Amino acid sequence: MNPTTTGRFRVHDRRPRPVDGGDGPAEFVLVELPEEPIDPTDPDAAEAYDPLYATATGYEGELADRVAGLDPGAVVDATLEWTDGTARFAEVTTVRESRFRFADGVEGMFEAAVDAWQGIRAEGEAVGSVTTRSTDGEPNGALYLFADAPGTDTFEELRAARIPVEPLVDRVNETRGDDAPREVFVLRPADHDFVAVYVVFERDGVLARTIRDTYGLGDGLAAGLESAGVDTIGTTGGEESDDDLDAAADGESDADGESDADDEFDLTDRL
């Protein structure tokens, strides 16, 4: 009988196995979630979110339908069966339909990210964060920024879960007092040396839809959302995709007037 692992996992990504030039069979990048959030300063925290991989093809029947429906970002309860070091789903049930979306080389990065990054670099930091707000002043997302200096590939490290995204989502959940589905955008701009991880509070809210529209990441406002005075995103360094893209993420800091970079855990050693 093959050994099994049962637990709760985040489906971090679905991609070809990085062998033979990336042309291997499709697999899921999974991160097992602890029962309780882990303090990022804990000496064992780095290993707690190590990725593991599960085959994404070759299933049958109802299990095949469930596996086919797994999108990056989803949280699942699953049993993995191991054969010769390879994991396959034996059972899987989606328990939270969050989403992760990745975009490399994006044109026209929104102003909240660019302004925040300039402030972070002026302070000599490599990692920082701000809370963004809607045009009504309501918090709508947590924007985390990471240096992407020459010789590093922060975007791929985040996408492959070698730099953990989970503690960022945990922090938002703790602040919001819930674990509602989020939409997480990992964006590397073409014209700036940082990578943004944008944890949007409402998965299908106006901000999430606007970002999808702006950067071509799926159904957005153009898919039928109609709202007066909708939140929009100002962009820099490229053409705006819509005349209204000018104000959604104001990039306001927390109430104390400063970004919360000093309160964040230090991931610079992972960069």
C-alpha positions in Angstrom: 0.0 0.0 0.0 1.4 3.4 -1.0 2.0 6.0 1.8 -0.4 8.9 2.0 -0.4 12.5 3.3 -3.7 14.1 4.4 -4.1 17.7 5.2 -5.2 21.2 4.0 -3.3 22.7 1.1 -3.1 25.8 -1.0 -3.0 25.2 -4.7 -0.2 27.6 -5.5 0.1 27.1 -9.2 -0.4 24.6 -12.0 2.5 24.3 -14.5 4.7 21.9 -16.4 7.2 20.1 -14.3 10.5 21.9 -14.6 12.3 19.1 -16.4 13.3 18.8 -20.1 13.2 22.6 -20.5 9.8 22.9 -18.7 8.1 20.5 -21.1 7.3 17.8 -18.5 3.8 16.8 -17.4 1.6 19.3 -15.7 1.7 19.4 -12.0 0.3 21.4 -9.1 2.5 23.3 -6.8 1.0 22.8 -3.3 1.7 24.4 0.1 0.5 22.5 3.1 -1.3 24.9 5.5 -0.6 24.6 9.2 -3.5 24.3 11.6 -2.5 27.7 13.1 -0.7 30.6 11.4 3.1 30.4 12.0 5.1 33.3 13.3 7.4 34.3 10.4 10.2 35.0 12.9 10.1 31.4 14.1 13.3 29.6 13.2 11.3 26.8 11.5 9.0 29.1 9.6 11.0 28.9 6.4 10.5 25.2 6.2 6.9 25.3 7.2 5.7 26.5 3.8 8.1 24.4 1.6 6.2 23.5 -1.7 5.4 20.0 -2.8 4.1 18.8 -6.1 1.2 16.6 -7.3 0.5 15.3 -10.7 -2.3 17.2 -12.5 -3.2 14.7 -15.2 -4.3 11.1 -15.5 -7.3 11.1 -13.2 -10.7 9.5 -13.9 -14.3 10.0 -13.0 -15.5 12.4 -10.4 -11.9 12.9 -9.1 -10.8 14.0 -12.6 -13.6 16.6 -12.6 -12.5 17.9 -9.1 -8.8 18.0 -10.1 -9.6 19.8 -13.4 -11.5 22.4 -11.5 -8.6 23.4 -9.2 -7.4 26.9 -9.9 -4.3 28.6 -8.4 -5.1 30.0 -5.0 -7.8 27.5 -4.0 -7.6 25.9 -0.6 -8.3 22.2 -0.5 -8.6 19.3 1.9 -6.8 16.5 0.2 -5.2 13.1 0.5 -2.1 12.6 -1.5 -0.9 9.2 -2.4 2.9 8.7 -3.0 4.4 6.4 -5.6 8.1 6.4 -6.2 8.4 9.9 -4.8 5.5 11.2 -7.0 2.3 12.5 -5.4 -1.2 12.1 -6.8 -4.5 13.2 -5.4 -6.5 10.3 -3.9 -9.2 12.7 -2.6 -9.6 16.4 -2.9 -12.3 18.9 -1.9 -12.2 22.6 -2.4 -12.9 24.5 0.9 -12.1 28.1 -0.1 -12.1 29.5 -3.6 -9.4 32.1 -3.4 -7.4 32.9 -6.5 -3.8 33.6 -7.4 -2.9 35.3 -10.6 0.6 35.9 -12.0 1.7 38.4 -14.6 5.3 39.0 -15.7 6.5 42.1 -17.6 3.3 44.1 -17.1 3.1 47.5 -18.8 1.8 50.5 -17.0 2.2 49.6 -13.3 -0.3 51.3 -11.1 0.8 54.4 -9.2 0.2 53.1 -5.7 2.9 50.4 -6.3 5.4 52.7 -7.9 5.0 55.5 -5.3 5.2 53.0 -2.4 8.4 51.4 -3.9 10.1 54.7 -4.3 9.4 55.4 -0.6 10.7 52.0 0.4 13.9 52.3 -1.6 14.4 55.9 -0.2 14.5 54.3 3.2 17.1 51.7 2.1 14.7 48.8 2.4 14.2 45.8 0.1 10.7 44.8 1.3 7.8 46.9 2.3 4.0 47.1 2.3 1.1 49.6 2.4 -2.6 49.3 2.7 -4.5 50.7 -0.3 -7.9 52.3 -0.1 -10.8 52.8 -2.4 -12.0 56.3 -3.6 -14.3 56.2 -0.5 -11.4 55.7 1.8 -12.2 52.1 2.7 -9.2 49.7 2.9 -9.4 47.4 -0.1 -6.0 45.6 -0.3 -2.6 44.9 1.1 0.2 45.7 -1.3 3.6 44.0 -0.6 6.7 44.9 -2.6 9.9 42.9 -3.0 13.2 43.9 -4.6 13.9 42.2 -7.9 17.6 43.1 -8.3 19.9 41.7 -11.0 20.9 38.2 -10.4 17.6 37.3 -8.6 14.2 36.2 -9.9 11.8 37.1 -7.2 8.8 36.7 -9.5 9.6 33.0 -10.2 10.5 32.4 -6.5 7.1 33.7 -5.5 5.3 31.7 -8.3 7.1 28.5 -7.3 6.3 29.1 -3.6 10.0 29.2 -2.7 9.2 32.6 -1.2 6.0 32.0 0.7 2.9 34.0 -0.1 0.9 32.3 2.7 2.1 34.5 5.6 1.0 37.6 3.6 -2.5 36.2 3.2 -2.5 35.1 6.9 -1.7 38.7 7.9 -4.6 40.0 5.9 -6.9 37.4 7.4 -5.8 38.3 10.9 -6.3 42.0 10.3 -9.7 41.5 8.6 -10.9 39.0 11.3 -12.0 36.4 8.7 -10.6 34.0 6.2 -12.9 35.0 3.3 -11.7 34.2 -0.3 -9.1 36.7 -1.5 -7.7 37.5 -4.9 -3.9 37.6 -4.9 -2.0 39.3 -7.8 1.7 38.7 -8.2 2.9 41.3 -10.7 6.4 42.1 -12.1 6.4 45.4 -14.0 8.4 45.7 -17.1 9.9 49.1 -16.2 10.7 48.8 -12.4 12.9 46.6 -10.3 10.3 45.2 -7.9 7.7 42.6 -7.7 4.2 43.4 -6.2 2.1 40.9 -4.3 -1.3 42.5 -4.0 -3.7 40.7 -1.6 -7.1 42.2 -2.6 -9.7 41.8 0.2 -12.7 41.0 -2.0 -12.1 38.2 -4.5 -14.8 39.5 -6.9 -14.9 43.1 -5.8 -14.5 46.1 -8.1 -10.7 46.4 -7.4 -10.0 42.8 -8.3 -12.1 43.1 -11.5 -10.3 46.3 -12.4 -6.9 44.8 -12.0 -8.0 41.8 -14.2 -9.2 44.2 -16.9 -6.1 46.4 -16.7 -3.6 43.6 -17.1 -5.6 41.0 -19.1 -5.8 38.5 -16.2 -9.4 37.2 -16.8 -12.9 38.5 -16.5 -13.1 42.0 -15.2 -15.2 45.1 -15.3 -15.7 44.6 -19.1 -17.4 41.2 -18.3 -20.5 43.0 -17.3 -19.9 44.8 -14.0 -21.7 48.2 -14.1 -21.2 50.6 -11.2 -21.4 54.3 -10.8 -18.2 55.8 -9.5 -16.3 52.5 -9.7 -12.8 52.3 -8.2 -10.1 52.4 -10.8 -6.3 52.0 -11.0 -3.9 54.7 -12.0 -1.1 53.4 -14.2 2.4 54.7 -15.1 4.9 53.8 -17.8 2.4 52.7 -20.4 -0.9 53.4 -22.1 -4.0 53.2 -19.9 -6.5 50.6 -20.9 -9.4 52.8 -20.1 -9.9 56.5 -19.5 -11.3 55.8 -16.1 -8.1 54.0 -14.8 -7.0 56.8 -12.5 -8.0 56.3 -8.9 -8.7 52.8 -7.4 -5.7 52.0 -5.3 -4.8 55.3 -3.8 -1.9 53.6 -1.9 -2.7 55.4 1.3 -0.7 54.2 4.3 -2.1 53.0 7.6 -3.7 55.4 10.0 -0.3 56.2 11.6 0.8 57.8 8.3 3.5 55.3 7.6 3.7 52.1 5.7 3.6 48.9 7.8 7.0 47.7 6.4 8.6 47.8 9.8 5.9 45.5 11.2 6.3 42.9 8.5 8.6 39.9 8.7 11.9 40.2 6.9 12.0 38.2 3.7 15.2 39.8 2.4 17.2 36.7 3.3 15.0 34.7 0.9 15.7 37.2 -1.9 
